[in-house]
Amino acid sequence: MLLHQFVAAHRREILDACSEAARGENGAEQMARYAALFFDEMLRFLESKNAEVPAEPRSHREYTSEPFRFELGALIGASEQMRRTRRAIDQLARRSRAAVLLVGEFGTGKQHCARALHAATFPEGEFFELSVERTEELELRINSLRRVASADAIAGLTVYVPELSELPAPLQLKLSKWLSEQGLHFRLVVASSRALAQAAREGRVRAELAFRFPNQLELPPLRDRLEDLPELAQHFAELAASRRGSWPTRLGQSALERMRDYAWPGNLVELSNVIEQLSQNYGPALVEADDLPQLDERPSGVNFHLPVNGIDFAELERELLTQALVMAGNNQTRAASLLGLSRDQLRYRLVKFDISANSA
């Protein structure tokens, strides 16, 4: 029962209790004391009734005013892996021009980590997420950096590349040249699911760019830091609740134990989606193991056998993209999760095959 509903139902009893406590306190000068007594007695009364008093819901604005806690959820956790990650970010923040490679599975929070590094390095600067469509926009920003006489006179720019191998070779060459250029006050942060050396050998990343990342930061999968799961789940529950202006869903011990037994192939993205679903279904109620959605390992696809006559790989990719969009209700983030891709990787392929989400 919500607090205002409880108070309304027991209004007379509460007022009688408060009146008794404030007996003899007359006059306007006693108003502050009376108010304090009123709330003290009201809380005592609620406790005597074993009533649960939920905390006042916080707005989304309040949550996002604490960026490292509420926007950068990938850095939450007391595990040794996350302590190392935060220490590495602190060290890299002191070297503003050092290019950084973030390596990790899908959903481990590479973009959030990049934003944390940007916030620690250029708190007043711009975080620019690069895609093929934004090439000209980035060139304008680089030119503006060249026109600044002193690096100390500008806030700084972080250029984030979600997947380097998705960029065309000419754009990769430009990035390499900008890294070599003196006086440009910007940092390049690249995310990858694998080592760039392998991508260079496969011809998907230019060699002169692949070996410009002496600073590499590997983000652990969720299955390797399950001790952080309760705090992460609480974080996502608070975010989901803030979007609705309600109280967060509470996870019981049995639910947490069931979640610890799961490998989380989709990592933080999958956990966030599960908590979002629980928030929609149960609101601020206590959720136990039986209330959780089915947590099954994603099929690996190893049972697929190539037909003797081969396949049209491009057509297969197009079909998988279309099916994922249909299954996800045209939600690109969910469709990307189904395919083990980032949202930007999915969008790149949708443009490549001229697939419209609305027509899938």
N, C-alpha and C positions, 0 to 999 in steps of 0.2 A: 504494500500500500504506500502511495506517495505521501510525503510529509504533510502537504496541505490537506489531503483527504483525511489523514489521521487526525489532524488538528480540528478539522471541521466536525468530524464524528464525535470528538471528545471535548468540544469547546467549553462546555460548562464545567467539567471536571478540572480542566487546565486553569481556567480563570479562578475557580475556587481555591486551587492550590497556590496560585500566584498571589491572590488577595490575602490569603493567610500569611504567606511569607512576607508580604509588604505591609502588614498591619502596623499602623502607627507612623508610617512614612508619608507625611502630608506635605503639600506645597510644591510649587513648580521647581524649586531648587533641588527637589529629590527625584526629578523625572529620570535623570540618567541612572541613578541607583535603582529606581523601580524597573526600568527597562532591563538592566542587567539581571536583577532578581527574576524578572519574568522569564527570560530565556534560560537562566540556570534551572529554574523550577520546571520549565517545560521539558528540558532535556532529561532531568531526573525522572519526570513522569513518564516520558517515552521509554526510558531505560527500564522503569518498573513494569511496563507493559511488554517488555521484550520486543519492542518495535524496532525494526531496522530502519535507520535514517540514512538514505543514500546521499552521497555528496551532490552538491549542485552541479548540473552539467556545465561543461565549459564550451565556449564557442570555438569555431575553427580558427578565428583570429587569435585567440589566446594560445591555442596550441602552436600555431606557426610562428608566434613571437619567440619561441624557444627552439631555434633551428636545429641544433645538434640533437635535441631530444625528440622532436616531433616531425621534422622534415627529413632528417638524415637517419632514418631508422636502421639502415644497414650497419651503423657504427654502434648500435646498442648492444650491450652484453659485457659481462665480467669475465668471460673466458679468456684464457691466455692468448688465444688467436686474436681476439678483438683488442686486447691490450697492446699486442704487438702492432696491430694495424694502426691504432691511434698514435702510438709512439712514432711510427714511420711517417705518418702525416705531419706530426709536429716537426720532425726533422726536415722533411721535404719543404715545408712551408718557409723555411729560412733561405731556401735557394729558389728564388722566384722564376728563374729561367730554365730550371732543370726539367727536361722532358720525362714523362712518367708513363710506364706501361702497367695497366691494371689487368691481371690475368685471373680468370675465374669462370666457373660454370654459369649457365643462364640462370638469372634470378638471384645471384649472390650480392647484388647491390653495387655494381661497378659504377653506375652513374651517380648514385648517392655518395660513394666514396670520392668521386671526382669533384662533386659539389662541396664536400667537406674540405678537400684540399684547397679548392678555390677560395672558400670562405676564410680559411686560415691564412692564405697568402695575399689575396686581393679583396679584403672585406668591402671595399667601395667599388670594386671593379665589375666587369661584365663576364658572365658565364655564357659561352657561345657553343651550342651543339651543332656540329658541322654535318651537313648532308650534301649530296650532289646539287640539290635544288638551291642551296644557300651559298654556293661558291662565290658568286659575285658579291653578295652581302659581306662575306668574310674579307674579300679583297679590299672593299671599301674601308673596313675597320683596320686592316693592316696598313693601308695608305695613311689613315689618320694617325696611327702610331708613328709612322716615319716623319710626320710633320711636327711632332712634339720634340722640342729641343732637349728637354731633360726627362729622363725616365721617372724621376721623382715627382714630376709635375702631373702625372696621370695615375689613374687608379689601377690600371693593369687589366689584362685580358686573358682569360683561360679558354682555350679552344679544345673542346672535347669531341673525340671521334669514337662513336659507339662500336664500329667494326672497321678496322683499317682496310681489310681486304675487299670491302664493298666499294671503296672509292676508286675511280678510274686512275690509271697510271699518271696522266698529266697533273692531276690534282695532288697525288702523292709526291710528285716531283716538286711542286710549289711548296708543299709543307716542309720538305727537306731543305729547300733554299731559305725559307723563312727562319728555320731553326739556326741556320748558319749566319744569318744577317745580324750584324752588330747593332745595338741600340733599340731593338724591338722588345718592348716590355710585355712579353706574353709567354704563357706556358702552354705546351702541347701535352694533353693527356689522352692516351689511346687505350681503349678497352679491347680485349681479345679473349676468346675462349681457348686459345692455344698459343704456343710460342711463335713469335714472329719469324724466327729463323726457319721454321718449317714452312710457313706461308711464303717466305722468300724463295725457298728451294722449289716450291710449287709454282712460282711465278705470279702469285697473287698479290705480293707486296714487293715494292722496289727495294733492292738490296741496300741502296744508299740511305733509305729511310728505316729499314728494319733494324739496323744496328746502331741507331741513334738513341737507344733507350737503356742506358746503364742502370737506371733506377726502375726496378720492377717490384710491384707489390701484388702478392697473390692473396685473393680473398677466399676464405675457406667456405665450403658448402655447409649448409645448415646441419646436415647429418654429423658433421665433425665438431659441432659446438652446440649440442642439444641442451647443455646446461643453460644456454641463453634463451631457450625456447619460451619459458614462462614470461620473461620480461618482454620478449619480442611480441608474443601473443597479446599481452596487456597493451603494448604500444599500438598495435593494429586495432585492437578493440576500442581504444580511446579515440583513435582517428576516425573509425567508422561511426562511433557515437557522436563525435563532434560535428560530423557532416549532417547528422539528423537532429542535433540539439537535444540528445537524450543521454542517458547514463550508459556506460559501457557494459557489454556482455561479460559475465564472470565465468571463469573456467574452473570447474571442480577438479579435485585431485585425480579422479578416474579419467577425466578427459585429458588432463596433462600427461598422465601415464600412457594412455593410448597414443597420444601425439608423439611421445618420445620413442615409441616402438616403430614409428614410421620413418622411412628413409628420406622423404621430401625431395623427390627428383626435381621439382620445380623451385626448390629453395624458398627464398623470402617471398617471391611472387606467388607461389602456391599457398604458402601460409597466410599471406594477406587475403587471398581470395577465399580461403576457408573461413577465416575470421569474419570477413565481410558477409558471407552467407549466413553464418551463425547470428550476426548482428541483425540482419534482416528478419530472420525467422524467430529469434527469441528475445530481442531487445535486451533489457538489463537483467534478465533472468539468469539463474545459475545453470550452467550447461555441464552435463556429465557425459561419460563415454558413449552411452546409447544415443545421445542427441547429435553426435558428430556425423557428418556425411561420410560416405564410404571412402576409406583411404586405401586405395589399391595402388600397387606399383604400376607405372606406365609401361605398356608392352614395349619391348625393345625393338621389335621389328625383325629380329634375327630369323624368324620362321619364314620370311619372304624368300621365294626362290625365283631367280631370274628366268623368264621363259626362254625356251630354246631359240626362238626367233628374235629374242631381244625385245626392247621396249623403246618407245619414244620418251626419253627422259624429260624433255621439256614439257611434253603433254602431261606426264605423270606429276610433275611439280605443279603445273597449273591446276590439275584436278585436286591435289592435296590442299593447295591454298584455298580453292573454292569450297571444299568440304569443311575445312577448318572454320572459315567465315560463317558458313551455315550453322555449324554446331555451336559457334560462339554467339549466334544472334547478331552477326556483323560487328561485334565488339573486337576491335583489332588487337587490344592487349590480351584478351582471352584467347583469340585465335593464334597469336604468336606463342602463347604458353603451350597450347596443344601441340605445336610443331617444334618446340624447343628452340624458338628464335626470340630475339629481342623485338620490340615493336618497330624499331627502325629497320631491322633486317626484313621484317614482314612487309613494311611499306615499300622498301626498295624492290622487293619481288612483285608486289602488286603493280607498281609502275612498270616494271620490266615486262610483265605479261598483260599490261593494260586491263587489269581486273578492277572493277568498281565494287567496293564493299556493298553498296546499296543494291547491286544487281546480282550478288552472289546467292 
